[in-house]
Amino acid sequence: MSDNYGMASVEDVSENFIPFITGEKPQITDTVTIASGSNVAQRALLGRVTATGKYIPCVKTATDGSQIPRRIAIYATDATAADALCPVYCEVECNPSLLVLDDSWSSTNEVKELLADQGIYLRLPV
């Protein structure tokens, strides 16, 4: 038993753990509305529909405003039946290999600069 109350000991940490948060930048989070009809995966890239202000998975070929990457879903959210609230990262440094992109994006390199404009930085863990 460790004397570090509430802290994991070295033997408690999995060697296979891959962190999503990779830097020391303060995380800024918020809650957004996911539009009805969407099923959002954890760590999914989200875009905002201009007409409604609601968020949906970011698709590169969209023309409704949601083609611009703006947020990352913290948790999976099922809004297939009705609008749902979803906690999101607004600003963060995160692991690009764990980011969930729609198939319309060929790689995280395509969204890297677009996300940097939002305060989201893709950085591999060191």
DSSP file (Angstrom, degrees, kcal/mol; ACC not computed):
  #  RESIDUE AA STRUCTURE BP1 BP2  ACC     N-H-->O    O-->H-N    N-H-->O    O-->H-N    TCO  KAPPA ALPHA  PHI   PSI    X-CA   Y-CA   Z-CA
    1    1 A M              0   0    0      0, 0.0     2,-0.2     0, 0.0     0, 0.0   0.000 360.0 360.0 360.0 137.4    0.0    0.0    0.0
    2    2 A S        -     0   0    0      5,-0.1     4,-0.1     2,-0.1     5,-0.0  -0.527 360.0-143.3 -84.0 148.5    1.3    3.4   -0.9
    3    3 A D  S    S+     0   0    0     -2,-0.2     2,-1.5     1,-0.1    -1,-0.1   0.487  81.0  96.6 -85.0  -4.0    1.7    6.3    1.6
    4    4 A N  S >  S-     0   0    0      3,-0.1     3,-2.5     2,-0.0    -2,-0.1  -0.677  79.7-139.8 -86.4  87.6    0.6    8.7   -1.2
    5    5 A Y  T 3  S+     0   0    0     -2,-1.5     3,-0.1     1,-0.3    -2,-0.1  -0.232  79.8   0.7 -55.5 123.9   -3.0    8.9   -0.2
    6    6 A G  T 3  S+     0   0    0      1,-0.3     2,-0.4    -4,-0.1    -1,-0.3   0.357 107.2 113.4  81.3  -6.5   -5.2    9.0   -3.3
    7    7 A M    <   -     0   0    0     -3,-2.5    -1,-0.3    -5,-0.0     2,-0.2  -0.788  69.3-118.4-101.0 141.8   -2.3    8.7   -5.6
    8    8 A A        -     0   0    0     -2,-0.4     2,-0.1    -3,-0.1     5,-0.0  -0.510  27.1-130.6 -73.2 143.0   -1.6    5.7   -7.8
    9    9 A S    >>  -     0   0    0     -2,-0.2     3,-1.7     1,-0.1     4,-0.6  -0.470  29.0-100.4 -86.0 167.2    1.6    3.8   -7.2
   10   10 A V  G >4 S+     0   0    0      1,-0.3     3,-1.2     2,-0.2    -1,-0.1   0.879 124.0  54.1 -55.9 -40.8    3.9    2.9  -10.0
   11   11 A E  G 34 S+     0   0    0      1,-0.2    -1,-0.3     3,-0.0    -3,-0.0   0.626 100.9  61.7 -72.9 -10.8    2.6   -0.7  -10.1
   12   12 A D  G <4 S+     0   0    0     -3,-1.7     2,-0.5     2,-0.1    -1,-0.2   0.612  86.6  87.8 -85.2 -13.9   -1.0    0.6  -10.4
   13   13 A V  S << S-     0   0    0     -3,-1.2     2,-0.1    -4,-0.6     0, 0.0  -0.757  79.7-125.1 -96.2 127.3   -0.3    2.3  -13.8
   14   14 A S    >   -     0   0    0     -2,-0.5     3,-1.1     1,-0.1    -2,-0.1  -0.430   4.8-141.8 -68.6 137.8   -0.7    0.3  -17.0
   15   15 A E  T 3  S+     0   0    0      1,-0.2    -1,-0.1    -2,-0.1    -2,-0.0   0.715 102.4  57.2 -68.2 -20.3    2.3    0.2  -19.3
   16   16 A N  T 3  S+     0   0    0      2,-0.1    -1,-0.2     0, 0.0     2,-0.2   0.387  74.9 125.9 -94.0   2.8   -0.2    0.3  -22.2
   17   17 A F    <   -     0   0    0     -3,-1.1    -4,-0.0     1,-0.0     0, 0.0  -0.445  40.5-166.8 -66.2 128.3   -1.9    3.5  -21.2
   18   18 A I        -     0   0    0     -2,-0.2     2,-0.1    77,-0.0    -2,-0.1  -0.967  17.3-136.4-117.0 114.4   -1.9    6.1  -24.0
   19   19 A P        -     0   0    0      0, 0.0    79,-0.1     0, 0.0    76,-0.1  -0.416  13.4-161.9 -74.3 143.3   -2.8    9.6  -22.7
   20   20 A F  S    S+     0   0    0     -2,-0.1    75,-2.5    74,-0.1     2,-0.5   0.865  84.0  63.9 -83.9 -43.6   -5.2   11.8  -24.7
   21   21 A I  B     +A   94   0A   0     73,-0.2    73,-0.3     1,-0.1    -1,-0.1  -0.722  64.1 168.6 -81.6 123.5   -4.1   15.0  -22.9
   22   22 A T        +     0   0    0     71,-1.9   104,-0.3    -2,-0.5     2,-0.2   0.502  46.4  46.0-120.2  -5.5   -0.5   15.5  -23.8
   23   23 A G  S    S-     0   0    0     70,-0.8    70,-0.1     2,-0.2   100,-0.0  -0.644  76.9-109.3-130.8-173.3    0.6   18.9  -22.7
   24   24 A E  S    S+     0   0    0     -2,-0.2     3,-0.1     2,-0.1    -3,-0.0   0.354  70.2 125.4-101.0   3.5    0.6   21.4  -19.9
   25   25 A K  S    S-     0   0    0      1,-0.1    68,-0.4     0, 0.0    -2,-0.2  -0.420  73.3-104.6 -61.5 133.1   -1.8   23.8  -21.6
   26   26 A P        -     0   0    0      0, 0.0     2,-0.4     0, 0.0    -1,-0.1  -0.366  35.6-122.5 -59.8 137.7   -4.8   24.5  -19.3
   27   27 A Q        -     0   0    0     65,-0.1     2,-0.5    -3,-0.1    65,-0.2  -0.688  22.2-163.0 -85.2 131.8   -7.9   22.6  -20.5
   28   28 A I  E     +C   91   0B   0     63,-2.5    62,-3.6    -2,-0.4    63,-1.7  -0.975  15.6 179.1-114.8 124.4  -10.9   24.7  -21.2
   29   29 A T  E     +C   89   0B   0     -2,-0.5     2,-0.3    60,-0.3    60,-0.2  -0.769   9.3 168.3-122.0 165.8  -14.2   22.8  -21.4
   30   30 A D  E     -C   88   0B   0     58,-1.8    58,-3.0    -2,-0.3     2,-0.4  -0.906  33.7-106.9-157.5-179.8  -17.8   23.6  -22.0
   31   31 A T  E     -C   87   0B   0     -2,-0.3     2,-0.3    56,-0.3    54,-0.1  -0.991  35.3-178.2-122.2 132.2  -21.1   21.8  -22.7
   32   32 A V  E     -C   86   0B   0     54,-2.6    54,-2.5    -2,-0.4     2,-0.6  -0.812  30.1-106.3-124.4 165.8  -22.7   22.0  -26.2
   33   33 A T  E     -C   85   0B   0     20,-0.3    22,-3.1    -2,-0.3     2,-0.5  -0.833  25.4-148.4 -94.3 124.7  -25.9   20.7  -27.8
   34   34 A I  E     -Cd  84  55B   0     50,-3.6    50,-1.8    -2,-0.6    22,-0.2  -0.815  28.9-113.4 -89.8 128.6  -25.4   17.8  -30.1
   35   35 A A    >   -     0   0    0     20,-2.5     3,-1.4    -2,-0.5    44,-0.1  -0.315  35.7 -94.7 -66.6 142.4  -28.1   18.0  -32.9
   36   36 A S  T 3  S+     0   0    0      1,-0.2    44,-0.2    45,-0.1    47,-0.1  -0.231 110.8  40.1 -52.8 139.6  -30.7   15.3  -33.0
   37   37 A G  T 3  S+     0   0    0     42,-2.8     2,-0.4     1,-0.3    43,-0.3   0.350  92.5 111.0  99.0  -4.7  -29.8   12.4  -35.4
   38   38 A S  E <   -H   79   0C   0     -3,-1.4    41,-2.3    41,-0.7     2,-0.5  -0.813  47.9-164.7-107.1 144.1  -26.2   12.4  -34.4
   39   39 A N  E     -H   78   0C   0     -2,-0.4     2,-0.5    39,-0.2    39,-0.2  -0.971  19.0-160.5-123.8 112.8  -24.2    9.7  -32.5
   40   40 A V  E     -H   77   0C   0     37,-3.0    37,-2.4    -2,-0.5     2,-0.1  -0.809   6.4-141.3-105.0 129.4  -20.9   11.1  -31.3
   41   41 A A    >   -     0   0    0     -2,-0.5     3,-1.7    35,-0.2    32,-0.2  -0.458  37.4 -86.9 -80.3 157.0  -18.0    9.0  -30.3
   42   42 A Q  T 3  S+     0   0    0      1,-0.3    32,-0.2    -2,-0.1    33,-0.1  -0.454 117.5  13.9 -60.7 136.0  -15.7    9.9  -27.4
   43   43 A R  T 3  S+     0   0    0     30,-2.1    57,-2.6     1,-0.2    -1,-0.3   0.676  93.1 157.5  67.7  21.9  -12.9   12.2  -28.6
   44   44 A A  B <   -i  100   0D   0     -3,-1.7    29,-2.5    55,-0.2     2,-0.4  -0.514  47.1-114.8 -76.4 144.0  -14.8   12.9  -31.9
   45   45 A L  E     -E   72   0B   0     55,-2.4    13,-2.4    27,-0.2     2,-0.3  -0.657  38.0-158.8 -77.5 129.5  -14.1   16.1  -33.8
   46   46 A L  E     -EF  71  57B   0     25,-3.1    24,-3.0    -2,-0.4    25,-1.6  -0.863  13.3-165.9-117.6 146.9  -17.1   18.3  -33.8
   47   47 A G  E     -EF  69  56B   0      9,-2.9     9,-2.4    -2,-0.3     2,-0.5  -0.877  23.1-120.3-122.1 160.2  -18.3   21.2  -36.1
   48   48 A R  E     - F   0  55B   0     17,-0.6     2,-0.5    20,-0.5     7,-0.2  -0.881  17.2-130.7-106.9 127.8  -21.1   23.7  -35.4
   49   49 A V     >  -     0   0    0      5,-3.2     4,-3.1    -2,-0.5     3,-0.5  -0.649  17.5-146.1 -73.8 121.5  -24.1   24.0  -37.8
   50   50 A T  T  4 S+     0   0    0     14,-2.6    -1,-0.2    -2,-0.5    15,-0.1   0.887  92.2  52.5 -59.1 -43.9  -24.3   27.8  -38.5
   51   51 A A  T  4 S+     0   0    0     13,-0.4    -1,-0.2     1,-0.2    14,-0.1   0.813 126.0  20.9 -66.2 -31.8  -28.1   27.9  -38.8
   52   52 A T  T  4 S-     0   0    0     -3,-0.5    -2,-0.2     2,-0.2    -1,-0.2   0.669  89.4-131.0-111.8 -22.4  -28.8   26.2  -35.4
   53   53 A G     <  +     0   0    0     -4,-3.1   -20,-0.3     1,-0.3     2,-0.2   0.500  66.1 129.9  78.2   3.7  -25.6   26.6  -33.4
   54   54 A K        -     0   0    0     -5,-0.3    -5,-3.2   -22,-0.1    -1,-0.3  -0.532  55.3-121.0 -89.7 159.3  -25.8   22.9  -32.6
   55   55 A Y  E     +dF  34  48B   0    -22,-3.1   -20,-2.5    -7,-0.2    -7,-0.2  -0.741  31.0 167.3-105.3 148.3  -22.8   20.6  -33.0
   56   56 A I  E     - F   0  47B   0     -9,-2.4    -9,-2.9    -2,-0.3     3,-0.0  -0.921  52.8 -63.9-143.7 166.6  -22.5   17.4  -35.1
   57   57 A P  E     - F   0  46B   0      0, 0.0     2,-0.5     0, 0.0   -11,-0.3  -0.325  62.4-108.9 -54.9 137.4  -19.5   15.3  -36.2
   58   58 A C        -     0   0    0    -13,-2.4    44,-0.6     9,-0.1     2,-0.5  -0.586  37.7-172.4 -76.9 118.7  -17.2   17.4  -38.3
   59   59 A V    >   -     0   0    0     -2,-0.5     3,-1.7     7,-0.4    44,-0.0  -0.962  21.8-143.0-116.3 125.4  -17.3   16.3  -42.0
   60   60 A K  T 3  S+     0   0    0     -2,-0.5    -1,-0.1     1,-0.3     7,-0.1   0.813  99.6  48.7 -56.1 -35.5  -14.9   17.9  -44.4
   61   61 A T  T 3  S+     0   0    0     -3,-0.1    -1,-0.3     2,-0.0     6,-0.1   0.415  84.3 116.6 -90.6   1.7  -17.4   18.0  -47.3
   62   62 A A    <   -     0   0    0     -3,-1.7     3,-0.0     1,-0.1     5,-0.0  -0.248  45.9-165.0 -66.4 159.3  -20.2   19.6  -45.3
   63   63 A T  S    S+     0   0    0      1,-0.1    -1,-0.1     3,-0.0    -3,-0.0   0.184  70.0  83.5-129.3  14.0  -21.5   23.0  -46.4
   64   64 A D  S    S-     0   0    0    -14,-0.0   -14,-2.6   -15,-0.0   -13,-0.4   0.262 113.3 -91.2-103.7  11.0  -23.5   24.0  -43.3
   65   65 A G  S >  S+     0   0    0    -16,-0.2     3,-1.4   -15,-0.1   -17,-0.6   0.057 108.1 100.3 102.3 -24.3  -20.7   25.3  -41.2
   66   66 A S  T 3   +     0   0    0      1,-0.3    -7,-0.4   -19,-0.3   -17,-0.1   0.517  61.7  80.6 -75.8  -2.4  -20.0   22.0  -39.5
   67   67 A Q  T 3  S+     0   0    0     -9,-0.2    -1,-0.3   -19,-0.1    -9,-0.1   0.595  76.6  83.9 -75.6 -10.2  -17.0   21.4  -41.9
   68   68 A I  S <  S-     0   0    0     -3,-1.4   -20,-0.5   -20,-0.2     2,-0.2  -0.848  86.8-127.4 -95.2 116.3  -14.9   23.7  -39.6
   69   69 A P  E     +E   47   0B   0      0, 0.0   -22,-0.2     0, 0.0     3,-0.1  -0.442  45.1 152.1 -64.9 128.7  -13.5   21.7  -36.7
   70   70 A R  E     +     0   0B   0    -24,-3.0     2,-0.3     1,-0.4   -23,-0.2   0.668  53.6  14.1-128.2 -34.1  -14.4   23.6  -33.4
   71   71 A R  E     -E   46   0B   0    -25,-1.6   -25,-3.1    20,-0.0     2,-0.4  -0.904  55.7-133.3-143.7 166.3  -14.6   21.2  -30.5
   72   72 A I  E     -EG  45  89B   0     17,-1.4    17,-2.9    -2,-0.3     2,-0.2  -0.997  29.7-120.9-126.0 128.5  -13.7   17.7  -29.3
   73   73 A A  E     - G   0  88B   0    -29,-2.5   -30,-2.1    -2,-0.4    15,-0.3  -0.482  15.0-160.8 -67.7 130.1  -16.3   15.5  -27.5
   74   74 A I  S    S+     0   0    0     13,-2.8     2,-0.3    -2,-0.2    -1,-0.2   0.888  77.3  20.2 -76.6 -41.0  -15.0   14.5  -24.0
   75   75 A Y  S    S-     0   0    0     12,-0.7    -1,-0.2   -33,-0.1     2,-0.1  -0.883  92.4 -94.0-126.0 157.2  -17.6   11.6  -23.8
   76   76 A A        -     0   0    0     -2,-0.3     2,-0.4   -34,-0.1   -35,-0.2  -0.465  44.2-165.3 -64.2 141.3  -19.6    9.6  -26.3
   77   77 A T  E     -H   40   0C   0    -37,-2.4   -37,-3.0    -2,-0.1     2,-0.8  -0.987  14.4-150.9-138.8 126.3  -23.0   11.1  -26.7
   78   78 A D  E     +H   39   0C   0     -2,-0.4   -39,-0.2   -39,-0.2     3,-0.2  -0.848  29.4 155.2 -99.7 108.3  -26.1    9.5  -28.3
   79   79 A A  E     +H   38   0C   0    -41,-2.3   -42,-2.8    -2,-0.8   -41,-0.7  -0.025  33.4 119.6-116.7  27.4  -28.4   12.2  -29.8
   80   80 A T  S    S+     0   0    0    -43,-0.3    -1,-0.1   -44,-0.2   -41,-0.1   0.852  84.9  31.3 -63.8 -33.9  -30.0    9.9  -32.3
   81   81 A A  S    S-     0   0    0      1,-0.3     2,-0.3    -3,-0.2    -1,-0.2   0.767 133.4  -7.7 -95.5 -28.8  -33.5   10.4  -30.9
   82   82 A A  S    S-     0   0    0    -44,-0.2    -1,-0.3    -4,-0.1   -45,-0.2  -0.983  87.6 -69.2-161.0 160.4  -33.3   14.0  -29.6
   83   83 A D        -     0   0    0     -2,-0.3     2,-0.3   -47,-0.1   -48,-0.2  -0.217  54.5-167.5 -51.4 146.6  -30.8   16.8  -29.0
   84   84 A A  E     -C   34   0B   0    -50,-1.8   -50,-3.6    -7,-0.1     2,-0.3  -0.987  21.4-115.6-141.8 150.5  -28.4   16.0  -26.2
   85   85 A L  E     -C   33   0B   0     -2,-0.3   -52,-0.2   -52,-0.2   -54,-0.0  -0.636  32.1-174.4 -84.5 144.0  -25.8   17.9  -24.1
   86   86 A C  E     -C   32   0B   0    -54,-2.5   -54,-2.6    -2,-0.3     2,-0.2  -0.989  23.8-128.5-141.5 128.1  -22.2   16.9  -24.5
   87   87 A P  E     -C   31   0B   0      0, 0.0   -13,-2.8     0, 0.0   -12,-0.7  -0.575  37.7-174.6 -72.9 140.0  -19.1   18.1  -22.6
   88   88 A V  E     -CG  30  73B   0    -58,-3.0   -58,-1.8   -15,-0.3     2,-0.5  -0.932  30.5-114.8-136.1 156.2  -16.4   19.2  -25.0
   89   89 A Y  E     +CG  29  72B   0    -17,-2.9   -17,-1.4    -2,-0.3   -60,-0.3  -0.821  27.4 175.7 -85.9 128.0  -12.8   20.4  -25.0
   90   90 A C  E    S+     0   0B   0    -62,-3.6     2,-0.4    -2,-0.5   -61,-0.2   0.756  77.0  13.3 -96.8 -38.3  -12.6   24.0  -26.3
   91   91 A E  E    S+C   28   0B   0    -63,-1.7   -63,-2.5    29,-0.1    -1,-0.4  -0.995  83.5 126.9-140.5 134.2   -8.9   24.4  -25.7
   92   92 A V  E     - b   0 120A   0     27,-1.2    29,-2.9    -2,-0.4     2,-0.5  -0.966  52.6-118.9-173.1 158.2   -6.5   21.5  -25.0
   93   93 A E  E     + b   0 121A   0    -68,-0.4   -71,-1.9    -2,-0.3   -70,-0.8  -0.982  50.1 170.2-107.3 123.4   -3.2   19.8  -26.1
   94   94 A C  E     -Ab  21 122A   0     27,-2.8    29,-3.1    -2,-0.5   -73,-0.2  -0.906  41.2 -93.9-140.9 164.1   -4.1   16.3  -27.2
   95   95 A N    >   -     0   0    0    -75,-2.5     3,-1.5    -2,-0.3     4,-0.4  -0.627  26.3-155.0 -77.3 115.1   -2.8   13.2  -28.8
   96   96 A P  G >  S+     0   0    0      0, 0.0     3,-0.8     0, 0.0    -1,-0.2   0.779  90.6  65.5 -63.9 -25.7   -3.7   13.2  -32.5
   97   97 A S  G 3  S+     0   0    0      1,-0.2   -77,-0.1   -77,-0.0    -2,-0.0   0.695 104.4  45.4 -71.6 -16.1   -3.6    9.4  -32.7
   98   98 A L  G <  S+     0   0    0     -3,-1.5     2,-0.3   -78,-0.1    -1,-0.2   0.442  85.5 111.3-104.1  -2.1   -6.6    9.2  -30.4
   99   99 A L    <   -     0   0    0     -3,-0.8     2,-0.7    -4,-0.4   -55,-0.2  -0.547  66.0-134.6 -72.9 134.6   -8.7   11.9  -32.1
  100  100 A V  B     -i   44   0D   0    -57,-2.6   -55,-2.4    -2,-0.3     2,-0.3  -0.832  28.5-176.3 -97.6 114.1  -11.8   10.4  -33.8
  101  101 A L        -     0   0    0     -2,-0.7   -42,-0.1   -57,-0.2     2,-0.1  -0.807  29.5-110.3-108.9 148.9  -12.2   11.8  -37.3
  102  102 A D    >   -     0   0    0    -44,-0.6     3,-1.9    -2,-0.3   -42,-0.1  -0.407  38.2-109.0 -65.4 153.0  -15.0   11.3  -39.9
  103  103 A D  T 3  S+     0   0    0      1,-0.3    -1,-0.1    -2,-0.1   -44,-0.1   0.645 112.5  76.8 -63.0 -14.7  -13.8    9.3  -42.9
  104  104 A S  T 3  S+     0   0    0    -46,-0.1     2,-0.5     2,-0.0    -1,-0.3   0.725  84.5  73.7 -69.1 -19.6  -13.9   12.4  -45.0
  105  105 A W    <   -     0   0    0     -3,-1.9     3,-0.1     1,-0.1    -4,-0.1  -0.820  69.9-158.4 -93.5 131.7  -10.7   13.5  -43.4
  106  106 A S        -     0   0    0     -2,-0.5     2,-0.3     1,-0.2    -1,-0.1   0.778  69.5 -14.4 -82.4 -26.0   -7.6   11.6  -44.6
  107  107 A S    >   -     0   0    0      1,-0.1     3,-1.0     0, 0.0     4,-0.5  -0.983  66.9 -99.3-164.6 168.6   -5.5   12.4  -41.6
  108  108 A T  T >> S+     0   0    0     -2,-0.3     4,-1.2     1,-0.2     3,-0.7   0.728 112.9  73.9 -69.2 -19.9   -5.1   14.5  -38.5
  109  109 A N  H 3> S+     0   0    0      1,-0.2     4,-0.5     2,-0.2    -1,-0.2   0.835  89.9  59.2 -60.6 -30.8   -2.6   16.7  -40.5
  110  110 A E  H <4 S+     0   0    0     -3,-1.0     4,-0.3     1,-0.2    -1,-0.2   0.812 114.4  34.2 -67.0 -29.7   -5.6   18.1  -42.4
  111  111 A V  H <> S+     0   0    0     -3,-0.7     4,-2.8    -4,-0.5     5,-0.3   0.527  92.0  94.4-102.6  -7.3   -7.2   19.4  -39.3
  112  112 A K  H  X S+     0   0    0     -4,-1.2     4,-1.8     1,-0.2    10,-0.2   0.913  92.4  36.8 -55.4 -52.2   -4.1   20.4  -37.3
  113  113 A E  H  X S+     0   0    0     -4,-0.5     4,-1.6     2,-0.2    -1,-0.2   0.870 115.3  55.3 -70.6 -36.8   -4.0   24.0  -38.4
  114  114 A L  H  4 S+     0   0    0     -4,-0.3     4,-0.4     1,-0.2    -2,-0.2   0.899 111.0  45.2 -62.6 -40.0   -7.8   24.4  -38.3
  115  115 A L  H >X>S+     0   0    0     -4,-2.8     5,-2.5     1,-0.2     3,-1.3   0.864 105.6  60.1 -71.3 -36.2   -7.8   23.2  -34.7
  116  116 A A  H ><5S+     0   0    0     -4,-1.8     3,-1.1    -5,-0.3    -1,-0.2   0.861  97.9  60.1 -60.1 -34.3   -4.9   25.4  -33.7
  117  117 A D  T 3<5S+     0   0    0     -4,-1.6    -1,-0.3     1,-0.2    -2,-0.2   0.756 107.3  46.9 -62.4 -23.5   -7.0   28.4  -34.7
  118  118 A Q  T <45S-     0   0    0     -3,-1.3    -1,-0.2    -4,-0.4    -2,-0.2   0.495 125.1-101.4 -94.7  -6.6   -9.5   27.2  -32.1
  119  119 A G  T <<5S+     0   0    0     -3,-1.1   -27,-1.2    -4,-0.6     2,-0.6   0.621  84.2 126.1  92.7  14.5   -6.9   26.7  -29.4
  120  120 A I  E   < -b   92   0A   0     -5,-2.5     2,-0.5   -29,-0.2    -1,-0.3  -0.940  41.1-166.3-109.0 121.8   -6.7   22.9  -29.8
  121  121 A Y  E     -b   93   0A   0    -29,-2.9   -27,-2.8    -2,-0.6     2,-0.6  -0.923  13.6-143.4-116.1 129.2   -3.2   21.7  -30.4
  122  122 A L  E     +b   94   0A   0     -2,-0.5     2,-0.3   -29,-0.2   -27,-0.2  -0.796  33.9 158.3 -91.9 122.4   -2.4   18.2  -31.6
  123  123 A R        -     0   0    0    -29,-3.1     3,-0.1    -2,-0.6    -2,-0.0  -0.974  38.0-125.0-150.1 127.8    0.8   16.9  -30.0
  124  124 A L        -     0   0    0     -2,-0.3     2,-0.1   -29,-0.2   -29,-0.1  -0.392  40.8 -99.2 -68.6 148.9    2.1   13.4  -29.5
  125  125 A P              0   0    0      0, 0.0    -1,-0.1     0, 0.0  -102,-0.1  -0.391 360.0 360.0 -67.4 148.0    3.0   12.4  -25.9
  126  126 A V              0   0    0   -104,-0.3    -2,-0.0    -3,-0.1  -104,-0.0   0.402 360.0 360.0-101.6 360.0    6.6   12.6  -24.9
